[in-house]
């Protein structure tokens, strides 16, 4: 992984129309996943099992909002405004995976932990896959996000080990896995411009290769904890193709919820997710 | 289980007690302590230790430093020397003087109460 752009790096001013569309798809995939995952995680605030776990998960949610910020900022460099990226964007244009929009099984901490695990392993793989991106503005932001992700995985695996420590816990985590796994597969579903994303070198791995790496990572780890990972080709996938903007109903409820204050308050200048760096 | 947390700001500093976390074991304690006691502060190192493993003795259990006037223990021979050339000597003297003053005050209070 290098933070120096590769020799053939493409600056944003040099993007062709096709290249720009591909970069935008890649950035929205990344940003939307982070934003919606974080949005869901905040639902645990004050409900996590202990004060300490509450702070830890809230902190992880904040990290993910911060990563969403990194990627939305790159979209703003390409001409998007904050409302166009988030607050006024049509919910059918969001391209996050179906995993992150799922409502939590209320009070099921195992759901939150396992979802975090499945997501964070995937996030590491996809950040590595853009570490050597040909899109120069993206390259120098990846390293920092990757460093923060280490805590997320440690958090998830430490909890997983403890929640699967006995038969009762294992049975509950198996239910959560059976529930989440089909939706998690959508993390690696292609969008309309997937071929361009790879052809232009914006991402240096194909989604198929990333999916294989993910399966080969989570498989042995979860099996070592006594869980059985379903066969990815056998499971019934949820309706909706997140990467094409079609989503489950839960997403539309969530969208209405997190944009409610924006619509009610009607600021002249909408608040930003965080003050922009630069 | 409660784990006491000690934070070191920079290499070489002493670890200072900053609070505690509830955690079932050491691994989870370090995981939580990182967020609870280090995410907003410059931190070079964190220690966590089970509260039960800390030995404590309090002023109720012990007469720290004794009860009588200890000024007879002072080294008087060098009193006329200006110690300002050696900071640590000057510091040590003023610490001792301060400690003696406090002890005298405490003794006086005890006598008044008696």
Boltz contact constraints between the chains, C-beta under 6 A:
constraints:
  - contact:
      token1: [A, 50]
      token2: [B, 22]
      max_distance: 6.0
  - contact:
      token1: [A, 52]
      token2: [B, 21]
      max_distance: 6.0
  - contact:
      token1: [A, 52]
      token2: [B, 22]
      max_distance: 6.0
  - contact:
      token1: [A, 52]
      token2: [B, 32]
      max_distance: 6.0
  - contact:
      token1: [A, 55]
      token2: [B, 35]
      max_distance: 6.0
  - contact:
      token1: [A, 55]
      token2: [B, 36]
      max_distance: 6.0
  - contact:
      token1: [A, 56]
      token2: [B, 35]
      max_distance: 6.0
  - contact:
      token1: [A, 59]
      token2: [B, 35]
      max_distance: 6.0
  - contact:
      token1: [A, 158]
      token2: [B, 27]
      max_distance: 6.0
  - contact:
      token1: [A, 158]
      token2: [B, 31]
      max_distance: 6.0
